[in-house]
Amino acid sequence: MPTYQTFTAIGMREDLSDIIYNISPTETPIMSSIGRTKATAVYHEWQTDSLAAATTANAAVEGADATSATMAPTTRVGNYTQIVQKTVQVSGTLETVNKAGRKSEKAYQLSKASQELKRDLETIITANQGKSAGTSTVARTMGSLLSWIKSNSSQGSGGSAPLVSGTSTRTDGTQRTATEALLKTVIASIFDAGGNPKAVFVGSAGKQKMSTFAGIAVNRYQITKPEAGVIIGAADIYQSDFGQLSIVPDRFMRTRDMLILDPEYAAMAFLRPFMTNELAKAGDSDKTQILAEVTLEVKNEAAHGIVADLDFSL
């Protein structure tokens, strides 16, 4: 008599795991490291200032009258808020049936949409995007980091920093080899401008390239116990002449850029924080919008720098 096998049996239950595996990255290192503040209008403004240049000519004759005042006004700058949104629509039946890995399809999809919006914002603030007031038919856009960083900028042949900080975009130049010398030049430029950068943000290839920078140290790892050796193939801190900088990989920034930032001098300014709007029902489904209105506040662009037009494979 033949053995009764699963190939012919009827009524076996499916074997479906109750876990949904999603490896899509959700880290937003730049947006997570900078501050958060509040905007109260679609054009969010702030002021910048600087001290007069130091001079050796400051010497007064004994008994002389006071010199004339030499005060200068502050500089008023601003950025437009940008509305980012996603919509999910789930049928009543799908919300009700028994599902693997989640109880509520609507809650699961809203959670995904929220993470996707964060990824979008990280991509926007690291893109080459200028600010725009928009129109009744064209969306407003915020000026990205690349449109603000003007003072401390290194670029390839034919490239240029934005003509007006926060307004115009960069001009991309010919890509070149990423070197430690280029990084050191921009860090020194930031320091001379009064800044104290804290982190270098690069893509994956940039992170691996920076791990090959020789610096002045010889790589050694002391094995003091009878245990397996460790291969050191990465660098997470860059010790510059002007302080330590964390080396942070960012999956969503442009792969041709190296951003040197002081997170204290940037913030996300929210006119409307992340919110959900239940949209009008038009039948047997629930339609929900998740939305935020926000802009990038670059408190002083001279606190930051960029090494642009890099080819990390060279």
C-alpha positions as CSV (number, residue, x, y, z in Angstrom):
1,M,0.0,0.0,0.0
2,P,1.6,3.4,-1.0
3,T,2.5,5.8,1.7
4,Y,0.1,8.7,2.2
5,Q,2.2,11.8,1.5
6,T,1.8,15.6,1.7
7,F,1.6,15.7,-2.1
8,T,-1.9,14.3,-2.1
9,A,-3.1,15.3,1.3
10,I,-5.8,18.0,1.6
11,G,-6.3,20.4,4.5
12,M,-2.8,21.2,5.5
13,R,-2.4,24.7,7.1
14,E,-0.1,27.2,5.4
15,D,3.1,28.0,7.2
16,L,3.4,31.8,7.1
17,S,5.7,33.5,9.5
18,D,4.1,36.2,11.7
19,I,7.1,38.5,11.1
20,I,7.5,40.9,8.2
21,Y,11.2,41.3,7.2
22,N,12.1,44.7,5.9
23,I,15.7,45.7,5.5
24,S,15.1,49.1,3.9
25,P,17.2,51.6,5.8
26,T,15.5,54.2,8.0
27,E,18.5,56.0,9.5
28,T,18.5,59.7,8.7
29,P,21.9,60.7,10.3
30,I,21.9,64.4,9.3
31,M,18.3,65.2,10.1
32,S,18.7,63.2,13.4
33,S,21.9,65.1,14.4
34,I,20.7,68.7,13.8
35,G,18.2,70.5,16.0
36,R,14.5,71.0,15.8
37,T,12.7,74.3,16.0
38,K,9.4,75.9,15.1
39,A,8.4,78.0,12.1
40,T,5.4,80.3,12.2
41,A,5.2,81.3,8.5
42,V,5.8,79.7,5.1
43,Y,8.9,81.9,4.9
44,H,10.9,81.1,8.0
45,E,13.6,83.8,8.7
46,W,16.5,84.2,11.1
47,Q,19.5,86.5,11.5
48,T,23.2,86.0,11.2
49,D,26.0,88.2,12.4
50,S,29.8,88.3,12.6
51,L,32.5,90.3,14.5
52,A,34.6,92.9,12.8
53,A,38.0,91.6,11.5
54,A,40.7,91.5,14.1
55,T,43.3,94.3,13.5
56,T,46.7,95.5,14.8
57,A,45.7,99.1,13.9
58,N,43.6,99.5,17.1
59,A,45.8,102.1,18.9
60,A,44.5,105.4,20.3
61,V,46.5,108.6,21.2
62,E,46.5,109.3,24.9
63,G,43.6,111.7,25.7
64,A,42.1,111.4,22.2
65,D,38.3,111.6,21.6
66,A,36.4,108.4,21.1
67,T,36.4,107.1,17.6
68,S,33.2,107.1,15.4
69,A,30.9,104.1,15.9
70,T,31.6,101.3,13.4
71,M,28.6,99.0,14.0
72,A,27.1,96.9,11.2
73,P,23.6,95.5,11.0
74,T,22.7,91.9,11.1
75,T,22.0,89.8,8.0
76,R,18.4,88.6,7.6
77,V,18.0,85.3,5.8
78,G,15.2,82.7,5.4
79,N,14.0,79.5,3.8
80,Y,10.6,78.4,2.5
81,T,8.7,75.6,4.1
82,Q,8.1,72.5,2.0
83,I,5.0,70.2,2.4
84,V,5.8,66.5,2.2
85,Q,3.0,64.0,2.3
86,K,1.9,60.4,1.6
87,T,-1.5,58.9,1.4
88,V,-2.6,55.3,2.3
89,Q,-6.0,53.8,1.4
90,V,-7.1,50.5,2.8
91,S,-10.4,48.7,2.1
92,G,-12.7,47.7,4.9
93,T,-12.3,44.1,4.0
94,L,-8.5,44.2,4.1
95,E,-8.6,45.9,7.5
96,T,-10.9,43.2,8.9
97,V,-9.5,39.9,7.6
98,N,-6.9,38.0,9.6
99,K,-3.4,38.9,8.4
100,A,0.0,37.6,9.1
101,G,2.5,40.0,10.7
102,R,0.2,42.8,11.5
103,K,-3.2,43.2,13.1
104,S,-4.2,46.5,11.4
105,E,-3.2,47.0,7.7
106,K,-3.9,50.7,8.1
107,A,-1.6,51.2,11.1
108,Y,1.1,49.1,9.3
109,Q,0.9,51.2,6.1
110,L,0.9,54.5,8.1
111,S,4.0,53.4,9.9
112,K,5.7,52.7,6.6
113,A,4.6,56.0,5.2
114,S,6.0,57.9,8.2
115,Q,9.4,56.2,7.7
116,E,9.4,56.9,4.0
117,L,8.7,60.6,4.7
118,K,11.8,60.8,7.0
119,R,13.9,59.3,4.2
120,D,12.5,61.8,1.7
121,L,13.4,64.7,4.0
122,E,16.9,63.4,4.5
123,T,17.3,63.2,0.7
124,I,15.8,66.7,0.2
125,I,18.1,68.4,2.7
126,T,21.2,66.8,1.1
127,A,20.1,67.4,-2.5
128,N,21.2,70.2,-4.8
129,Q,17.9,72.2,-4.4
130,G,17.3,75.9,-4.1
131,K,14.5,77.5,-2.3
132,S,11.3,78.5,-4.2
133,A,8.2,80.4,-3.1
134,G,6.1,78.3,-5.4
135,T,2.7,79.3,-6.9
136,S,-0.9,78.2,-6.7
137,T,0.1,75.3,-9.0
138,V,3.8,74.8,-8.2
139,A,4.9,73.5,-4.8
140,R,7.1,75.5,-2.5
141,T,10.6,74.0,-1.9
142,M,13.2,74.6,0.8
143,G,16.8,75.4,0.0
144,S,19.0,72.3,0.8
145,L,22.4,72.3,2.5
146,L,24.1,72.4,-0.8
147,S,22.3,75.6,-1.7
148,W,23.4,77.2,1.6
149,I,27.1,76.3,1.9
150,K,29.0,79.0,0.1
151,S,32.0,80.2,2.2
152,N,33.8,76.9,2.7
153,S,33.5,75.1,-0.6
154,S,35.9,73.0,-2.6
155,Q,34.8,71.9,-6.1
156,G,36.1,70.3,-9.2
157,S,37.0,72.0,-12.5
158,G,34.0,73.9,-13.8
159,G,32.1,73.7,-10.5
160,S,31.0,76.5,-8.3
161,A,29.3,77.2,-5.0
162,P,25.9,78.8,-5.0
163,L,25.9,82.4,-6.1
164,V,23.5,83.4,-3.4
165,S,23.6,81.3,-0.2
166,G,20.3,79.6,0.3
167,T,18.7,80.6,-3.0
168,S,20.7,79.3,-6.0
169,T,22.0,75.8,-6.5
170,R,25.6,74.6,-6.9
171,T,27.1,74.0,-10.3
172,D,28.5,70.5,-10.4
173,G,32.1,70.3,-11.8
174,T,34.3,67.6,-13.0
175,Q,34.7,64.8,-10.5
176,R,38.1,64.1,-9.0
177,T,39.8,61.8,-6.5
178,A,38.8,62.2,-2.9
179,T,41.9,63.0,-0.9
180,E,42.7,63.8,2.7
181,A,44.3,67.1,1.5
182,L,41.0,68.3,0.2
183,L,39.2,67.5,3.4
184,K,41.9,69.3,5.5
185,T,41.7,72.4,3.4
186,V,37.9,72.7,3.9
187,I,38.2,72.0,7.7
188,A,40.8,74.7,8.0
189,S,38.6,77.1,6.0
190,I,35.7,76.5,8.4
191,F,38.0,77.0,11.4
192,D,39.3,80.3,9.9
193,A,35.7,81.4,9.5
194,G,35.0,80.8,13.2
195,G,33.4,77.4,12.9
196,N,34.1,74.1,14.8
197,P,32.9,71.2,12.6
198,K,31.9,68.1,14.4
199,A,31.1,65.5,11.7
200,V,31.8,64.4,8.1
201,F,28.9,62.9,6.2
202,V,29.6,60.7,3.2
203,G,28.0,57.9,1.2
204,S,29.1,54.3,1.5
205,A,31.9,54.6,-1.0
206,G,33.0,57.8,0.7
207,K,33.1,56.1,4.1
208,Q,35.3,53.3,2.7
209,K,37.6,55.8,1.0
210,M,38.0,57.8,4.2
211,S,39.0,54.7,6.0
212,T,42.1,54.6,3.7
213,F,43.3,58.1,4.7
214,A,46.7,57.6,6.2
215,G,46.8,60.6,8.5
216,I,49.9,60.7,10.6
217,A,49.3,57.5,12.6
218,V,50.5,54.0,11.9
219,N,47.7,51.4,12.1
220,R,48.4,48.9,14.9
221,Y,46.2,46.7,17.0
222,Q,47.7,45.2,20.1
223,I,46.8,41.6,20.8
224,T,47.4,41.1,24.6
225,K,45.3,37.9,25.1
226,P,45.2,34.5,23.4
227,E,42.2,35.3,21.3
228,A,41.3,35.7,17.6
229,G,42.9,38.7,15.9
230,V,40.9,41.6,14.6
231,I,41.2,43.1,11.1
232,I,40.9,46.9,11.4
233,G,39.5,48.1,8.1
234,A,37.5,51.2,9.1
235,A,37.8,54.6,10.6
236,D,35.0,56.3,12.6
237,I,36.8,59.4,13.9
238,Y,38.9,61.8,12.0
239,Q,41.3,63.7,14.3
240,S,41.9,67.0,12.5
241,D,44.2,69.8,13.6
242,F,41.1,71.6,14.8
243,G,39.3,68.8,16.7
244,Q,37.7,65.4,16.3
245,L,35.1,64.8,13.6
246,S,32.8,61.8,13.5
247,I,32.8,60.0,10.1
248,V,29.1,59.2,9.4
249,P,27.8,57.3,6.4
250,D,24.5,58.5,4.9
251,R,22.7,56.4,2.4
252,F,20.5,59.2,1.1
253,M,23.0,62.0,0.3
254,R,24.6,62.5,-3.1
255,T,27.5,60.1,-3.6
256,R,29.7,62.8,-5.1
257,D,29.7,65.0,-1.9
258,M,31.5,65.1,1.4
259,L,29.6,67.4,3.9
260,I,31.5,68.8,6.9
261,L,28.9,70.0,9.4
262,D,28.5,71.5,12.8
263,P,25.0,70.2,13.8
264,E,24.6,73.0,16.3
265,Y,24.3,75.4,13.4
266,A,21.4,73.7,11.6
267,A,17.8,72.7,12.4
268,M,14.6,71.5,11.0
269,A,12.0,74.2,11.5
270,F,8.5,72.7,11.5
271,L,5.5,74.9,10.6
272,R,3.3,71.7,10.9
273,P,4.8,68.6,12.6
274,F,4.0,65.1,11.3
275,M,0.2,64.6,11.4
276,T,-2.4,62.3,10.1
277,N,-5.5,63.5,8.3
278,E,-8.5,61.2,7.9
279,L,-9.8,62.0,4.4
280,A,-13.5,61.9,3.5
281,K,-14.9,58.4,2.9
282,A,-16.0,57.8,-0.7
283,G,-17.0,54.1,-0.2
284,D,-15.8,51.0,1.5
285,S,-12.3,52.1,2.3
286,D,-10.4,54.4,4.7
287,K,-8.1,57.0,3.2
288,T,-5.5,58.7,5.4
289,Q,-2.9,61.3,4.6
290,I,0.3,61.7,6.6
291,L,1.8,65.2,6.2
292,A,4.4,67.6,7.5
293,E,5.4,71.1,6.6
294,V,9.0,72.0,7.3
295,T,12.1,73.8,6.2
296,L,15.8,73.7,6.8
297,E,17.3,76.4,9.0
298,V,21.0,76.9,8.4
299,K,21.9,79.2,11.3
300,N,25.2,80.3,9.8
301,E,26.4,78.7,6.6
302,A,30.0,79.5,7.4
303,A,29.9,76.9,10.2
304,H,29.7,74.2,7.5
305,G,31.7,73.1,4.5
306,I,31.6,70.8,1.5
307,V,34.1,68.9,-0.6
308,A,32.2,68.5,-3.8
309,D,32.6,66.7,-7.2
310,L,34.3,63.6,-5.8
311,D,34.7,60.2,-7.4
312,F,35.4,57.9,-4.5
313,S,36.3,55.0,-6.9
314,L,39.4,56.8,-8.1
